[in-house]
Amino acid sequence: MARPIRETPILKGEDAFNFEMRRLKVENMSKEQRAENLRKLRDDVANAKVQIEWCW
């Protein structure tokens, strides 16, 4: 059987401060960057599908 999931601890003090600072410093991408990343991902997936040999 699986072990029970523990509760998420509440951050306090310096840990809470560090978490908040890292949360605020996240770099957001523009719509153009996201679209370019999606295009690259789709191209990579298409190329991978061509290279994969299926054995049934």
PyRosetta script that sets phi, psi and omega in degrees:
from pyrosetta import init, pose_from_sequence

init()
pose = pose_from_sequence("MARPIRETPILKGEDAFNFEMRRLKVENMSKEQRAENLRKLRDDVANAKVQIEWCW")
pose.set_psi(1, 154.2)
pose.set_omega(1, 178.9)
pose.set_phi(2, -76.9)
pose.set_psi(2, 150.7)
pose.set_omega(2, 176.9)
pose.set_phi(3, -76.2)
pose.set_psi(3, 148.9)
pose.set_omega(3, 178.7)
pose.set_phi(4, -66.8)
pose.set_psi(4, 149.5)
pose.set_omega(4, -179.9)
pose.set_phi(5, -81.3)
pose.set_psi(5, 129.1)
pose.set_omega(5, 179.3)
pose.set_phi(6, -79.1)
pose.set_psi(6, 157.7)
pose.set_omega(6, 176.9)
pose.set_phi(7, -69.3)
pose.set_psi(7, 149.1)
pose.set_omega(7, 177.0)
pose.set_phi(8, -72.7)
pose.set_psi(8, 128.2)
pose.set_omega(8, -178.9)
pose.set_phi(9, -69.7)
pose.set_psi(9, 150.7)
pose.set_omega(9, 176.9)
pose.set_phi(10, -88.1)
pose.set_psi(10, 127.5)
pose.set_omega(10, -179.9)
pose.set_phi(11, -78.9)
pose.set_psi(11, 138.1)
pose.set_omega(11, -179.8)
pose.set_phi(12, -136.2)
pose.set_psi(12, 156.5)
pose.set_omega(12, 172.8)
pose.set_phi(13, 63.4)
pose.set_psi(13, -134.2)
pose.set_omega(13, -175.3)
pose.set_phi(14, -64.6)
pose.set_psi(14, -35.1)
pose.set_omega(14, 177.9)
pose.set_phi(15, -62.0)
pose.set_psi(15, -42.5)
pose.set_omega(15, 179.3)
pose.set_phi(16, -65.5)
pose.set_psi(16, -42.0)
pose.set_omega(16, 179.4)
pose.set_phi(17, -62.4)
pose.set_psi(17, -46.7)
pose.set_omega(17, 179.9)
pose.set_phi(18, -62.6)
pose.set_psi(18, -40.9)
pose.set_omega(18, 178.8)
pose.set_phi(19, -61.3)
pose.set_psi(19, -45.5)
pose.set_omega(19, -178.9)
pose.set_phi(20, -64.3)
pose.set_psi(20, -41.4)
pose.set_omega(20, 179.3)
pose.set_phi(21, -64.3)
pose.set_psi(21, -42.8)
pose.set_omega(21, 178.3)
pose.set_phi(22, -66.0)
pose.set_psi(22, -36.1)
pose.set_omega(22, 179.3)
pose.set_phi(23, -63.9)
pose.set_psi(23, -38.8)
pose.set_omega(23, -177.9)
pose.set_phi(24, -76.3)
pose.set_psi(24, -22.1)
pose.set_omega(24, -176.5)
pose.set_phi(25, -91.6)
pose.set_psi(25, 8.5)
pose.set_omega(25, -179.9)
pose.set_phi(26, -64.6)
pose.set_psi(26, 132.0)
pose.set_omega(26, 179.7)
pose.set_phi(27, -83.2)
pose.set_psi(27, 123.0)
pose.set_omega(27, 178.6)
pose.set_phi(28, -93.6)
pose.set_psi(28, 139.6)
pose.set_omega(28, -180.0)
pose.set_phi(29, -93.2)
pose.set_psi(29, 152.3)
pose.set_omega(29, 176.3)
pose.set_phi(30, -78.2)
pose.set_psi(30, 167.7)
pose.set_omega(30, 178.4)
pose.set_phi(31, -62.2)
pose.set_psi(31, -34.9)
pose.set_omega(31, 179.1)
pose.set_phi(32, -66.0)
pose.set_psi(32, -41.7)
pose.set_omega(32, 179.0)
pose.set_phi(33, -65.1)
pose.set_psi(33, -41.6)
pose.set_omega(33, 178.6)
pose.set_phi(34, -63.6)
pose.set_psi(34, -42.4)
pose.set_omega(34, 179.6)
pose.set_phi(35, -63.8)
pose.set_psi(35, -41.1)
pose.set_omega(35, 178.8)
pose.set_phi(36, -65.3)
pose.set_psi(36, -41.9)
pose.set_omega(36, 177.8)
pose.set_phi(37, -62.9)
pose.set_psi(37, -40.8)
pose.set_omega(37, 179.0)
pose.set_phi(38, -65.2)
pose.set_psi(38, -41.3)
pose.set_omega(38, 178.5)
pose.set_phi(39, -62.1)
pose.set_psi(39, -45.1)
pose.set_omega(39, 178.6)
pose.set_phi(40, -62.1)
pose.set_psi(40, -41.6)
pose.set_omega(40, 179.4)
pose.set_phi(41, -62.3)
pose.set_psi(41, -45.2)
pose.set_omega(41, 179.6)
pose.set_phi(42, -63.9)
pose.set_psi(42, -39.8)
pose.set_omega(42, 177.1)
pose.set_phi(43, -63.1)
pose.set_psi(43, -43.9)
pose.set_omega(43, 180.0)
pose.set_phi(44, -62.8)
pose.set_psi(44, -41.2)
pose.set_omega(44, 179.5)
pose.set_phi(45, -65.3)
pose.set_psi(45, -42.1)
pose.set_omega(45, 178.7)
pose.set_phi(46, -62.7)
pose.set_psi(46, -42.5)
pose.set_omega(46, 177.9)
pose.set_phi(47, -64.9)
pose.set_psi(47, -38.4)
pose.set_omega(47, 179.6)
pose.set_phi(48, -66.3)
pose.set_psi(48, -39.3)
pose.set_omega(48, 179.4)
pose.set_phi(49, -62.8)
pose.set_psi(49, -33.6)
pose.set_omega(49, 179.0)
pose.set_phi(50, -69.8)
pose.set_psi(50, -36.7)
pose.set_omega(50, -174.6)
pose.set_phi(51, -82.7)
pose.set_psi(51, -21.4)
pose.set_omega(51, -177.0)
pose.set_phi(52, -77.3)
pose.set_psi(52, 131.2)
pose.set_omega(52, 175.5)
pose.set_phi(53, -99.0)
pose.set_psi(53, 124.6)
pose.set_omega(53, -179.7)
pose.set_phi(54, -89.9)
pose.set_psi(54, 127.7)
pose.set_omega(54, 177.0)
pose.set_phi(55, -113.9)
pose.set_psi(55, 112.2)
pose.set_omega(55, -179.7)
pose.set_phi(56, -108.2)
pose.dump_pdb("model.pdb")
